[in-house]
Amino acid sequence: MTVDFADESSLELGIDPEETAGLVVSQVLDYMECPYEAQVSVLVTDEDRIHSLNLAHRGIDRATDVLSFPMAEYETPGDFSFLEEDGADCFDPDTGELLLGDIVICAARVLSQARDYGHSVRREFAFLVAHSMLHLLGYDHMEEREAAVMEQKQEEILRQLDILR
């Protein structure tokens, strides 16, 4: 597993975001029984940058807490079977790792949401990584049932890591 991590934010989170991202990415892949070594990029940034990315890629003119840019489109969330036949371009030709995509997290939102929800910065950061990883694996929360499935998986993953509210 490779986590390409970058932090361009000027804010100090008070945690080791690279270590936390690596733990959560690894746990999500184990929990989802990913049969491949995988690669993901994680960028921690500021509100201006995530705002511009949100506008450019989603047409939403505001900052957000996290953005997910998956490399593959899953017919069934978390089902890797399609990669055997149709996923050749989803693998890094040099390492053979499955390219999952990119996660962009807003540091200011991590801090404010941790305060607003009354839990630790580490818990909020880990939650956003888990949430985004599920998006990279085809999950969504546009419908109530989908949201419930994602919420259950996120909570179970964080519980397994003992990163609690």
N, C-alpha and C positions, 0 to 999 in steps of 0.2 A: 504494500500500500504506500502510495506517495501522496502527501498533502503539500502542495505548493502554496506556501503561506507568505502573505505580504501585509504589512501594517503601514498605511500611509496617513493614519490619523494622528493628530497632535495630542489627543486625549489619552490619559493614562487610565486604563481599566482597573488596575490594582490586582490583576490576575495574570497568568501566563496564557494569553489567548492561543498561541501556537500549540502549546501542550494540550490545552482543553479541546481545541479543534481536532487534534490528532486522536485523542481518546474517544471523542464522540463519533467521528467518522469511522473509526475502527469498530466501535460498538454497533453502529447502524449496519455496517456491512456484515458483521457476525449475526446480528439479529435477523437480518433479511436473508441470511444464508447465501450471500453473493458467492458464486462459484469461481470468481476471478480475482486476481490481484487488481486493484483499482487505483485510479488517480483522480484527484479533485483539487481545484484551486480555491483558496479562501483568501479574500481581500477584506481587511478592516479599513474603513474609510470614514470620511466626514459627511455631514448632511448635504453640503453642496454637491459633492460628487455623486452620492446615491440619488439625489434629486434629479440630476442631469441624466443618469442612467435610467431611472424610472420613466422620465419623460421620453427619452430616445427609444427605449425598447418596449414600453408598455403604454405610452401615450398618457401617462398620469403625471400631472404637473405638481408634484409634491415629493418631499422626502419620505422614506419608508424605513422600516427597521432592517429588512433583509430582502435581497433579490436572489433568485435562483435561475441559472441558465443551463438547462440540461443539454447534454450532447446527443441523447437518443430519445426517441419517442416510443414509449412503452404501450403496447396494445392493452396489456393488463399490468397494473402497477406491481412492481416488485418481481415480475416474471421475466427472468433472464433468458428463457428458452429461444426467443426470436433471434438472439445474437449469434447463434450457431450458423444460421443460414443468411440472415440479412444484416449482420452487424459488423462486417469487416472494417468499415470505416470508423467504428467506435473504439478501436484498439490502437494504442500507440505503437507504431511500427518498430520503434527502437526497443521498448521495454516489454511489449506485449500486454501492458496493463489496460484495463477497461477505462476509457475516458468518460468520467461521469459528468463533468461540467464545472461550472463556476458558482461560487457562493460569494456574495458581497454583503457585508454587515456594517451597519452604521454604528460607530462607537458611541455617539451621543445618545442614540436611541437605546442602546444596551444599558447605559447608566440611568437614563430617565425611567425606562420600563422596569428595571430592577427596583428602583425606589418606589414607583407607582404600585407595583404588584407586591411589594413587601418581601422580596427574596433577594438572594445574593446576586452580585454581578456575574459570578461564575455560573450560577443556575440560569440566568437570563441568556448569557452568551451560549451556553451549552444547548439550551432550548432552541435558540435560533439556528444553530448548526444542525441539530437533529431535524428540525422542521424543514430546513432547506435541503438536507440530504434526502428526505422522503420525496420532496419535489423532484430532485434529480433522478429518482428511481420511479417516477411516473405517478406519484400520488398527488392529489389535489384536494381542495376543500371548498369547491364552488357550490356543492349541494350538501345538505345537512348530514346525510349518511356518510359521504366522503369525509367531511370534517370530523365526524365522530371516530372514524377509522384512523385518521391521522393523529387525532388527539390521544387515542388509546396507545398507539405505537410510540409516539413521542414520550408519553409518560412512562411506559414500560422500559424504554431504552434508558431514560434518565434514572429510573429507579434501579436498574441493573448496575449503573455506574455510581449509585448512591449520591446522586446530585439532586437533592430534593428542595422543595419550596421552604 
